[in-house]
């Protein structure tokens, strides 16, 4: 049986850990429990120590993604399980993820239903992300932003340098696995209401940040799949506007020139981005082979 490390990023999640850690210890007595204390001001670290977990504390908050990276580096298990410390994820569902992982997958993600979304707007945004990522990869992605997942440690560490320090680590890691042809599976799981401290998501700042996920999806998988359609759109718009101005004024206008130029520039940016993306994964592969 492969060794397991369960990593819980936690920022002021003392109340949630009081419920989660005892359940984890009871269900998985031999698993390594790692609580990454992301600059908490409550008793998060003390509760982690009290329940026999390895506690990694930082003097200030570095972000959810940073906590994931610190936990992954410190873990000794061959399988890494990431889950929230706020009580939303039932430790009993870990076995479902592990069972699917044993079927030959490198990453298994717990897919939330609509009741597991923070609010209606968040649910709609996640549906859009899932649709876009599915179109980009050609695989059906049920929950791009779920933080409840089990992965093979060796595979996951290949992409630590790609992971952001903020909230979009699930998106980044999922797209990186698909790009590298590491099989990913989804299993449906129910999600409970979080306990303790309220959500750390800030509507305006993190709303803008989540919009950037759309572009990250493209640049992490295949930039041309995003840039090429936009370039074609600008070209067709310029062509249509040129047809209109030629028919009405018999002239080629500056606006048509601008639209044609924009289409060429966007296409070239897509080509460059495609090359950079390829080099990024080549570097990850070379680093793996040198180990």
N, C-alpha and C positions, 0 to 999 in steps of 0.2 A: 504494500500500500504506500502510495506517495505521501510525503510529508506535506502538511498544510500550514500556511500562515494566514491568519485572518487580520486584516488591516482596517482600522476604524479611524478615519480623520475626525477630529473632535475639536470644536471651539465652543466652550461654555456648554457642554453637553452632560453635565454631572447627573442630571435626573434621568436622561436617556440611558446612560451607561449603567446606572443602578439596576435597570431592567435587562439590558442587553448582555452585559458581561456574565452574570450568573447563568443565563440561559446558554450562552456559548460554551462556558466551562463545563456545564452539565452534558451538553450534546457532543462536544468535541474535546474531551479531557486531554488528549495528546496534541492538540493543535497549538501552534504558537499564536498568542494573542498580542497584537501590537496596537496600542493607542497612540496616535500622533496628536499631541496637545498643541494646537495651533494658536499659541498665545492666549490661552484661556485665563479668565480672571476669577473663575469659580473653583470648585474642588475637583475638576475633571482629572487632573494628574493624580491626586490623592486616591480617588476612587479606582483609577486604573491600577495603581500599585496595590491597593487593598485586595483586588481580585486576581492578583498574580499575572497581570499583563505587563509586557515590556512597554514602557512609556517613553516616548520621544518628545521632549518639550522644547519649544522655541520661545525666545524672550518676547517676540511680537508676532502678530498674525502675518503669515506669508501667503495664505490662500489655500483653497481646497486642493488644487493641483499640486502645489508644493508639498502638502502633507502626504499626498499619494506617493510622490517621488521619494520622499524621505522614508516612508514605510517600506516601499518596494526595495530600496537599497539595503535596508537593515534586515529584511526578512530572510530566514534560512530555509523556508519551505520550498518544495518543488512546484507547488500549486499556491497561487496567491488568490485570496478571496477579499474583495473590497466591498464594504457595506457601510451604511450610515450609522452613526452612533446615537441617533435621535429616536430610536425605537420604531421607525417606519418599516424596517426590514426584519422579518421573522427569521431568527437563526435556523429554524427547522427547514427553511427553504434552501439552505446551502446544499443539503444533500441532493436536491433536485438538480442544482447547477453542476455539482460534481458528477452525478450520474450521466448527464449529457456530455460532460467533458470527456468521460471515459469512452465515448462512442467515436473518438477520433478528432474532436474539435480542439482548437487552441484557445478559444475564448467562448464563454457562454454568458449571456447577459439576461438578467431578470427583466422581462418586459412588463411595465405597469399598464393597467387598464385605465380608462378615463377617470375612475374614482381616485386613482393614485396621483393625479396631477394637482399642483398647488392651487390653481384657479383656472377659470375658463380660458382666459387669455394665454396662460402658459400652456394649457392643453392644446389650443389651436396652433400656437407657435411650434410645439413639439411635433404635431402632426405634419406641419409643413416641412420641418427639418427631416422627418422620417421619409416623406415623399421625395424630397430633393435628393437625399442620400441614396435612396433606392434607385432613382433614375441614374444617378452618377455611377453607381457600382454594378447595377444590373441584378442585385440581390434584394430581396424583401427585408427591409430593416424595420423592426417593430417598435424599437425604443432607442433612439440614437443617444439620448442624454441620461439614460439610467446609470446610476453609480453602483448598482448592485451587480457584481460580475465575478466570475472565476476565470483565471487565466493561468497559462503555463508561465512560470516565472522567467524562464530563459527567453521566451518570445517577448514578453512584456518589457523586459529591461532593454531590449534593442531600441526601443522608441522613447526612452526616458528623456532624451535630449529634445524631443519634439513636443513633449507635454508642456502646456502653459502652467503658470502658477495659479491661475484663476479657476473659474467654474467649468470650463469646457474640456477638461481632461477626458471625459467619456467619448465625446465626439472625436477628438484627436486620436485616441487609442483605437477606436473602432475603425476609422477610415484607414489608419496605418496598417491594421491587420488585413483589411480587405485588399489594400494596395499590394501588400507583400504576399498575397495568396495564402494567408493563414486562415483556415476555416473558422467561421464564427456562427454560433447558433443562438437562438432566442427561445426562452421558455417563459410562459405567462406566470406572473406571480401577483398576489394581492398585496396592497401596501396599506399599512395602518396609519392612523393620524399621528403626526410627530408629537413627542412629549418634550417638556422642558422649554428651553430657550426658543424663541421664534425664529423664523427663517432668516438667513443671513443675506437673502437676495434683496438688493436695492433696486426698486422698479425702474428708475430713469437710467442710472449708470449701468446697471447690469442688463437693462433692456437693450441699450445700444451695443453692449458687449455681445449679447446673444445674437444680434443681427449680424455681427461679424462672423458668427459661426457659419453662416451661409457661404461666405467666401472661403472660410477655412475648409469646409467640406470639399469645395472644388480644388483648392490648391493642394490638399493632402492626397487627393486621389488622381484626378486628371484635369488640370486647369483648362485645357482646350475644350473640354465638354461644357464649360461655362463661357469662356471667352469667345469661342467660335460662333455660337448662336447670336451673341450680342453683336459681334462684328458683322455678321450677315444682316442682322436687323438694321444696323446703321447704314450698311451699303444699300439695302432695299429702300430705306427711307430717303437716302440721298438720290437714288435713281428715280423714285417716285416724285420727289420734289423737282428734280431736273426736268422730268417729263411735263410736270405742270407748268413750270416757268417757261419751258421751250414752246409749249402750246399757246400760252397766253402772252408772253413777252418776247419770244424768240431769242432767249439769251440763257447763258450758263451763269448762275449766280454764285456769290461767295458762300452762301449757306450750303449749296450743293457740294462745293469744294470742301467745306468744313466737315460735312457728313461723310463724304468719301474718305477724307484723310483720317477721320476718327475710326472708321471701320478698319483701315489698314493698320493703324497704330494699335488698336485693341487686339487685332489678330496677332501682331508681332509680339505684344506683351504676353499673349497666351502661349506662343511658341517658347519664349524665354522662360516663362513660368514652368512649362512642361519640362524643359531641360533642367531647371533648378530642382524640381521635384524628383526627377530621376536621379540626380546626383546626391540628393539627400538620402534616398533609400539605398543607393550604392554605398555611401559612407557607412550606413547602419549595417549593411551586409558585410563589408570589409572589416568593420570592428568586431562583428560576431565571429568571423573566420579566424581572426587573429588571437581569439581567446584560447 
